[in-house]
Structures are given as C-alpha cells and as structure tokens.
Amino acid sequence: MKVLESGDGVCITGTRYLGTVKADYEQLVRVFGEPLKGSDKTTCEWNVEIYDEEFDSEHVVALYDWKETDWTTCRSTPDYEWNIGGKDVMDMYALLDVLEAEGVVK
C-alpha cells in the first residue's frame, strides 16, 4: 500500500461511514501530514488516496473525528477513536494496512 495523496485534492464525495480506528493524532500527522479543518460536524479530517500495488487498485478514504465540540479533544487524547469513511469496505482495509505498516496501529 502506498499513500498517493492526502489533502483537499482528494475527492471524498460518495463516501460513507465504514468503521473506526484508535490512533494518536501526532502519528496520523506523521503519516498523512496536517489534517484539513473539518466541516459542519468534524473539527479535523484527512482525505487520503491509497494505491494497492498487489491488486492495482486505488482507494479513497476519509479519516475524521465526529461531532466533537472541542477541537483539542482528538488532538490530545491518546488512542482517540477516529471514524473511517469510504465507498467500500476494502477502502477501510487499505487505510488500516497503511496505518499498520507505519506502526500507528497493531
């Protein structure tokens, strides 16, 4: 798995909630760079495009907090529970593979 792009250039239109992952904010910044400022119901999110070399497929994933009222909560809570959005469950697995390869999750 390889991260092709992370940022506002990745279109997440059509994605939906697929699951969650517990991860540290600083580790996510190390892997994906600084997050985007959230929208209406998020304070922090990453829009990520991942390439799977094994299956020659691309995956678009959103990783975000949900309905946090204080933007510092997700940044200061170790093992914060982040929401994962994608179009297909394989998108979620691609993200989890990247996070595991980078040592963010076990």
C-alpha positions, 0 to 999 in steps of 0.5 A: 500500500502506498499513500498517493495523496492526502489533502483537499485534492482528494475527492471524498464525495460518495463516501460513507461511514465504514468503521473506526480506528484508535490512533494518536493524532501526532502519528496520523500527522506523521503519516498523512501530514496536517489534517484539513479543518473539518466541516459542519460536524468534524473539527479535523479530517484527512482525505487520503488516496491509497494505491494497492500495488498487489491488486492495482487498485486505488482507494479513497478514504476519509479519516475524521473525528465526529461531532466533537465540540472541542477541537483539542479533544482528538488532538490530545487524547491518546488512542482517540477513536477516529471514524473511517469513511469510504465507498467500500469496505476494502477502502477501510482495509487499505487505510488500516494496512497503511496505518499498520505498516507505519506502526500507528496501529497493531 
